[in-house]
Amino acid sequence: MIRIEILIPFIDHEHTYQSAKVRLETIKKIISTSGFYEIKKIQIHEINSIDLKTIVKVKISNTSEPYVYELLDVANKVFNTNEKIFFYYYTLRGFSSTELQNGINEENVIINNVSRIKDSILKKLKYSIQNIIIYKNEIIYQEDNYD
């Protein structure tokens, strides 16, 4: 199997992965702690039949809205069932990976392979959101500007 890094040599895959991780963690923090959003509770079996954008309600208008809805759109389109379930509880509901893996949360939800699922989500995000992608020439350009 050919690695995607070989097929797309002009993308800095390591920095792009980190960029996707920062985006996911930032949106998680905004949604779960800011008070700007209200998340509708859903049953786990509904995850594939529901548009994730319909369960996120804006309580206070803010500048993060386009980024939140862009992430929700990607989640609807490219995540598989297990990824959507993890995304719902981790990003939208604000549960930690440890809480989900051990079932120590208010809904007693247990998700196996948390690290693998999160890694899969990040790999999908890094190619799905244009402004997350970091190109190799951008890093060279940035290094040249700081000398």
Salt bridges, closest charged atoms under 4 A:
GLU5 OE1 - ARG3 NE 3.36
ASP12 OD2 - HIS15 ND1 2.91
GLU25 OE2 - LYS118 NZ 3.00
GLU70 OE1 - ARG23 NH1 3.35
ASP73 OD1 - LYS53 NZ 3.54
ASP73 OD2 - LYS77 NZ 3.17
GLU83 OE1 - LYS124 NZ 2.73
GLU106 OE2 - LYS41 NZ 3.28
GLU106 OE2 - ARG93 NH2 3.06
GLU107 OE2 - ARG93 NH1 2.58
ASP119 OD2 - LYS123 NZ 3.20
